[in-house]
């Protein structure tokens, strides 16, 4: 039987859909989340005894797929990409990278509770000890922010923002806001008791954790972080008529996604020091765990930083889920926030300086890595990639970002150390 002729676009669409279908049962966070019994063990021992969370514990949590069969399926897709699109095709190269990441994800999950889990985590998400340029590591940014933020008192920066909104209040407010922003698409907001964070975004739903309390400022952050960025990029990816792979994000997309969400918090002046400290202290916590700190020691670290007991446990769980609670092998995903902020910010500055600001909105095209943007724009000109439909106002009109990045580039030339020494003298003299 003769095989029907297919166009280049059809081949990309077919391969994309196969990738999307193959990754459906792979749910990383579901595969490594802890049951309430772990927290009960911690509290019952007054945080003196290590809970039993090892390979045997994770074997009781079903993966939802057969690792060997999934590897076979992904390997077959990998082979077909080269056959259908050619070894030198740029889209083929990108799709291969994505499929290879899913192969690594399956292996990471197979090794839950062992040092091997951490090795795959580092490969997929990175480590605090990674360099983001030739001389600075992510950890060094964490230490700098720690020093700066530790000297700030929220009470001196403006009026207090009491946490007087219940979870249902947040659901109602966000539902109304999203109905306006996501015109023509139904985005759901609902309460959930099965998430670790206060909120989490899926394809078309934002979940708010049952029992959490929020301030008006927190709601504003959730609107842009979970809504405009996470839901927005998912919806833009889902609307692609060819590049269906953009609707789902492998680990390589995490830094771009989370970094873009942090940038939106900053661009809209909705973030605040306590919020940034929470994000930054995760980097420090991961680094401590890589250096051998165990679960109890990390909980104690967060306690010394002034976190509530509930937050101490929550932060430590984020670091150790899937890894080794005795230390040395954590889950490194949460470095994505700061790593992604650096990567996205540098990309935007470079695009402005190169006279290519039109590339910047394509950060919202779907789930991808920032380095994919030039390729995606080129394929947009060829009719393969659709422009993003849902864009924050700051990215629909780039004037403000262009000015911001222009001044940012100039300020890099300023000797900050000399400026700080000058003003430190004045501060010391008069304050």
BELWO-V287439 format. One record per residue. PHI is phi in degrees with one decimal (999 if undefined). BURIAL is I if it has 24 or more other ideal C-beta (glycine too) atoms within 12 Angstrom, else O. Layout:
PHI:BURIAL + PHI:BURIAL
//
This chain:
999:O + -76.5:O + -78.1:O + -65.2:O + -70.5:O + -125.6:O + -79.6:O + -58.9:O + -64.1:I + -62.9:O + -63.2:I + -62.6:I + -62.0:I + -63.8:I + -65.6:I + -59.6:I + -64.8:I + -64.7:I + -65.9:I + -59.3:I + -66.4:O + -66.6:I + -84.2:I + -51.5:O + -77.8:I + -85.5:I + -123.2:O + -59.6:I + -66.9:I + -65.7:I + -76.0:I + -122.2:I + -72.5:I + -96.1:I + -78.6:O + -57.8:O + -62.0:O + -65.7:I + -64.3:I + -62.5:O + -61.8:I + -62.7:I + -68.2:O + -62.9:O + -91.5:O + 55.8:O + 61.8:I + -108.3:O + -119.3:O + -74.8:I + -68.5:I + -87.1:O + -130.6:I + -130.8:I + -55.0:O + -65.2:O + -62.6:I + -71.6:I + -64.5:O + -80.5:O + -101.2:I + -64.9:O + -76.0:I + 89.9:O + -158.6:I + -89.8:O + -55.5:I + -67.1:O + -66.8:O + -65.2:I + -63.3:I + -62.4:O + -61.5:I + -67.2:I + -63.7:O + -64.5:O + -63.1:I + -57.8:I + -65.3:O + -67.0:I + -60.4:I + -65.0:O + -68.6:O + -79.6:I + -105.9:I + 97.1:O + -68.6:O + -98.7:O + -71.0:O + -68.8:I + -67.5:I + -59.8:I + -60.5:O + -64.5:I + -63.8:I + -63.5:I + -59.4:I + -63.9:I + -63.3:I + -62.3:I + -65.9:I + -65.0:I + -61.9:I + -67.2:I + -61.9:I + -60.1:I + -70.1:I + -59.5:I + -72.1:I + -61.3:I + -101.5:I + -55.7:I + 81.8:I + -128.2:I + -58.8:I + -62.4:O + -57.4:I + -65.6:I + -60.9:I + -71.2:I + -60.1:I + -62.4:I + -64.6:O + -85.8:I + -112.0:I + 98.5:I + -137.6:I + -57.2:I + -86.4:O + -70.0:I + -87.0:O + -98.7:I + -147.2:O + -76.2:O + -133.4:O + -117.5:O + -100.0:I + -59.9:I + -60.0:I + -66.7:I + -63.3:I + -60.5:I + -67.5:O + -64.3:O + -64.0:I + -60.0:I + -63.7:O + -70.0:O + -70.0:I + -66.1:O + -91.1:O + -104.8:O + -116.1:O + -53.8:O + -65.9:O + -90.1:O + -95.0:O + 161.1:O + -64.9:O + -68.0:O + -120.5:O + -64.5:O + -87.7:O + -114.1:O + -108.2:I + -77.0:O + -56.8:I + -66.2:O + -60.6:I + -63.3:I + -56.7:I + -65.3:O + -68.0:I + -66.7:I + -59.2:I + -67.8:O + -67.6:I + -67.7:I + -61.6:O + -79.9:O + -70.5:I + -95.9:I + -62.5:O + 89.3:O + -129.3:O + -88.1:O + -110.0:I + -92.4:O + -129.2:I + -149.4:I + -85.9:I + -140.5:I + -112.2:O + -112.6:O + -118.0:I + -83.9:I + -79.3:I + -66.7:I + -151.0:I + -152.3:I + -108.3:I + -111.1:I + -64.0:I + -140.2:I + -144.4:I + -111.5:I + -96.8:I + -112.6:I + -70.3:I + -58.7:O + 90.2:O + -75.5:I + -115.3:O + -135.8:I + -95.9:I + -62.1:O + -68.1:I + -62.2:I + -64.3:I + -61.0:I + -66.6:I + -60.0:I + -59.2:I + -85.6:I + -72.4:I + -78.1:I + -83.7:I + -59.8:I + -92.2:I + -66.5:I + -69.4:I + -60.4:I + -70.2:I + -64.2:I + -65.2:I + -62.6:I + -68.4:I + -66.7:I + -81.6:I + -62.7:I + -85.6:O + -123.0:I + -81.7:I + -64.8:I + -63.1:I + -72.4:I + -83.8:I + -128.9:I + -117.7:I + -71.6:I + -53.5:I + -61.1:I + -86.4:I + -59.7:I + -65.5:I + -65.5:I + -64.6:I + -69.7:I + -65.0:I + -66.2:I + -65.1:I + -65.0:I + -59.7:I + -65.3:I + -59.7:I + -77.0:I + -60.6:I + -95.7:I + 54.6:O + -104.1:I + -78.0:I + -154.7:I + -53.9:I + -61.9:I + -61.9:I + -66.6:I + -61.4:I + -57.8:I + -66.9:I + -68.8:I + -67.9:I + -68.9:I + -61.9:I + -63.0:I + -63.6:I + -63.4:I + -64.7:I + -61.4:I + -66.5:I + -61.1:I + -83.6:O + 116.2:O + -63.7:I + -93.5:I + -58.8:I + -64.9:I + -66.1:I + -72.6:I + -59.6:I + -67.1:O + -59.0:I + -66.2:I + -64.1:O + -66.8:O + -86.5:I + 91.9:O + -75.9:I + -67.7:O + -59.4:O + -62.8:O + -69.5:I + -59.0:I + -66.4:I + -61.1:I + -63.4:I + -67.5:I + -62.0:I + -61.0:I + -76.6:I + -98.4:I + -58.1:I + 85.9:I + -95.4:I + -110.0:I + -67.1:I + -75.8:I + 106.4:I + 94.8:I + -147.4:I + -90.2:I + -93.3:I + -98.9:I + -56.2:I + -73.9:I + -76.0:I + -59.3:I + -62.0:I + -75.8:I + -59.6:I + -67.6:I + -59.0:I + -61.3:I + -63.0:I + -67.7:I + -63.2:I + -65.2:I + -62.1:I + -65.3:I + -63.6:I + -65.7:O + -65.1:I + -66.0:I + -65.3:O + -86.0:O + 73.2:O + -124.8:O + -63.5:I + -63.9:O + -75.1:I + -60.6:I + -59.8:I + -73.9:I + -61.8:I + -97.8:I + -62.4:I + 168.8:I + -85.7:I + -153.4:I + -94.9:I + -54.6:I + -68.7:I + -79.4:I + -56.3:I + -57.2:I + -64.8:I + -63.2:I + -67.2:I + -59.8:O + -71.8:I + -64.1:I + -64.8:O + -89.2:O + 84.6:O + -98.9:I + -108.0:I + -85.9:I + -64.2:I + -65.0:I + -81.6:I + -96.1:I + -131.2:I + -60.6:I + -56.3:O + -64.8:I + -103.8:I + -79.0:O + -117.6:O + -86.2:I + -57.8:O + -64.0:O + -63.3:I + -61.8:I + -66.8:O + -55.7:O + -69.9:I + -64.3:O + -68.5:O + -60.7:O + -63.7:O + -66.8:O + -65.2:O + -62.9:O + -83.0:O + -77.3:O + -79.7:O + -63.7:O + -62.0:O + -67.4:O + -61.8:O + -64.3:O + -61.9:O + -60.2:O + -76.9:O + -61.7:O + -63.5:O + -66.9:O + -62.2:O + -67.4:O + -74.1:O + -112.5:O + -119.2:O
//
